Amino acid sequence: MKTYTYPKNVETMTRAGKVIPAGVYGHLGPGEGCMIPSSAYPFFVSRAKGSEMWDVDGNRFIDFMCGYGPNVTGYCDDDIDNAAMKQIKIGNCTSLPSYIMVDFAELLTATVKKDWAFFCKNGGDVTTFAVMIARYFTGKKKIIFVNNYYHGVAPWTQKPDSPGTLPEDCMNSLYVNWNDIDGLKKVIAENDDIACFISTPYMHGNFVDNELPADGYWQEVRKLCTENNIVLIVDDIRAGFRLSLQGSDNYFGFEADLICFCKALANGYNVSALCGKEFLKSAAASVPYTGSYWMSAVPFAAGIANINKLIQGNACAHFKEMGERLESNLMKTAKELNVPLVFSGPPALFYMRIKDKQDNFLLHQEWVAECVRRGVFVTNHHNHFLNLSMTKELIDEATTICSEAMEVVVKNHPELFK
Ligand SMILES: Cc1ncc(COP(=O)(O)O)c(C=O)c1O
């Protein structure tokens, strides 16, 4: 199988580096150290459709990152794009919001079984708003985080010593481990000023095997929060609409007070939403919070079309089926080659990792790079995503590519796979 080269990608990155800090900043760029070796990776896309993208050199990729989540019905989905185009022609960012905002709020709250919805742009906008509401409502300060969390980049989410933040930003942060009810009880017993507990619905931390909630975990967390006047915030920015269209709290059998959605809300059109219970609605109305583009109508039109398409397409069952197919195909190859491949997290958001004997990530990094060079876009540190346009044929094509990449790794290190 031919491996890709990236001359135009490199040339574009050189130009980018001159005019944009880091060239490509954040998780989409090589600066975070997740694209190693960087010679295996493309940096810029020229176009995308369905489950595929083409880089500026014309290389084609089957894309299991789905834009890190927003691609949920398929890149450039005609139904979503037509709804957005129709709205563009009649008004987007106007002096009063379009009535379509109300239509979207009604559809969203009915779908995720919450009483109200508040729209912003990015995931970090809504996690920040959720914490502000919790603090205002309870009159308390502290936030309980679950170690290995990611809730955006606002100062309150950062770890101590993070560049650009103050020690004060973390002064009200408390930390517990995932699935650790005893630890949570201890933190609650030792602190009387806790406003909220914020967590993703399962642990999808980066660079680690993902972990599902233990039996009864969320029900116990719910009980502890209620008993101690702690607002329970679920950050469903990554997993939302991938496990259940009703929200991941419903999927795991409990009810969040506030739940944050973003990535899969409008198939890439920029909108995020905080949805909540009735008792927090007047607190939400009292906290000053808005932005120039937060009521733009085009993403609302796209969001309505997107949610309807996900419902009609029984999307979550499709994601699960496609994820399970890839997992069982690749586990078969791994068994044949004696490679210790591990899948974790729900199949709809699978994380996969080759565990080497030292558990130091090098072999895994090497395999992922060989997959990318051959046309399957996966990452070594992050969970993956599926979308409604993914087909069994594409999954099987990806399997062939990833299997060849695994054979290359085995050939490079025969002593490790006896
Ligand atoms: C779980 C989780 N929370 C919050 C965020 C922040 O979202 P955004 O980057 O849109 O601000 C992300 C983004 O990846 C996320 O995965």
PDBQT file of the ligand as one rigid body, heavy atoms in Angstrom, charges set to zero:
ROOT
HETATM    1  C1  LIG A 501     -15.680  16.930  27.499  1.00  0.00    +0.000 C 
HETATM    2  C2  LIG A 501     -15.399  18.278  26.918  1.00  0.00    +0.000 A 
HETATM    3  N1  LIG A 501     -15.763  19.379  27.596  1.00  0.00    +0.000 NA
HETATM    4  C3  LIG A 501     -15.531  20.609  27.114  1.00  0.00    +0.000 A 
HETATM    5  C4  LIG A 501     -14.911  20.795  25.909  1.00  0.00    +0.000 A 
HETATM    6  C5  LIG A 501     -14.647  22.191  25.418  1.00  0.00    +0.000 C 
HETATM    7  O1  LIG A 501     -15.393  22.448  24.278  1.00  0.00    +0.000 OA
HETATM    8  P1  LIG A 501     -14.943  23.649  23.303  1.00  0.00    +0.000 P 
HETATM    9  O2  LIG A 501     -13.602  23.261  22.767  1.00  0.00    +0.000 OA
HETATM   10  O3  LIG A 501     -15.994  23.672  22.249  1.00  0.00    +0.000 OA
HETATM   11  O4  LIG A 501     -14.915  24.884  24.123  1.00  0.00    +0.000 OA
HETATM   12  C6  LIG A 501     -14.519  19.687  25.168  1.00  0.00    +0.000 A 
HETATM   13  C7  LIG A 501     -13.828  19.846  23.886  1.00  0.00    +0.000 C 
HETATM   14  O5  LIG A 501     -13.185  18.986  23.372  1.00  0.00    +0.000 OA
HETATM   15  C8  LIG A 501     -14.763  18.390  25.681  1.00  0.00    +0.000 A 
HETATM   16  O6  LIG A 501     -14.393  17.286  25.017  1.00  0.00    +0.000 OA
ENDROOT
TORSDOF 0
